[in-house]
Amino acid sequence: MEATKTAEYARALYQVHGDLAEAEAARKARECDDEGKTREAEDWAAVRRSIRQLRGANQS
């Protein structure tokens, strides 16, 4: 997944789930990994990292 697409997914997930977005992305990554969808799991892991950065930027 492109970096811009990853950032879009992260922002959208964060808007919907707030502080739980990172956990949701981790859950999706685990599900994909369990199903053998390695590429999708890697994409969700990237989304999770992007959410972590967003959370850090939004915490004051």
C-alpha positions as CSV (number, residue, x, y, z in Angstrom):
1,M,0.0,0.0,0.0
2,E,1.3,3.5,-0.8
3,A,2.2,5.8,2.1
4,T,-0.5,8.2,1.2
5,K,-3.1,5.5,1.2
6,T,-1.8,4.2,4.5
7,A,-2.1,7.7,6.0
8,E,-5.7,8.0,4.6
9,Y,-6.8,4.7,6.2
10,A,-5.1,5.7,9.5
11,R,-6.8,9.1,9.7
12,A,-10.2,7.6,8.8
13,L,-9.8,4.8,11.4
14,Y,-8.7,7.3,14.0
15,Q,-11.7,9.6,13.3
16,V,-14.1,6.6,13.7
17,H,-12.5,4.8,16.6
18,G,-10.5,7.5,18.4
19,D,-7.9,6.1,20.8
20,L,-9.1,2.6,20.0
21,A,-8.0,2.8,16.4
22,E,-4.6,1.5,17.0
23,A,-6.0,-1.6,18.6
24,E,-8.5,-2.1,15.8
25,A,-5.7,-1.9,13.2
26,A,-3.7,-4.5,15.3
27,R,-6.7,-6.8,15.4
28,K,-7.1,-6.5,11.6
29,A,-3.4,-7.3,11.1
30,R,-3.7,-10.4,13.3
31,E,-6.8,-11.6,11.5
32,C,-5.1,-11.2,8.1
33,D,-1.9,-12.9,9.4
34,D,-4.0,-15.8,10.8
35,E,-5.7,-16.2,7.4
36,G,-2.3,-16.3,5.6
37,K,-2.9,-12.9,4.0
38,T,0.7,-11.7,4.7
39,R,0.5,-8.6,2.5
40,E,-2.7,-7.3,4.0
41,A,-1.3,-8.0,7.5
42,E,1.7,-5.8,6.6
43,D,-0.6,-3.1,5.3
44,W,-2.6,-3.1,8.5
45,A,0.7,-3.0,10.6
46,A,1.7,0.1,8.6
47,V,-1.7,1.6,9.3
48,R,-1.2,0.9,13.0
49,R,2.2,2.7,12.9
50,S,0.6,5.7,11.2
51,I,-2.1,5.8,13.8
52,R,0.5,5.7,16.6
53,Q,2.1,8.8,15.0
54,L,-1.2,10.5,14.7
55,R,-2.0,9.8,18.4
56,G,1.4,11.2,19.4
57,A,0.8,14.4,17.3
58,N,-2.6,14.8,18.9
59,Q,-1.6,14.4,22.5
60,S,-0.6,17.5,24.3
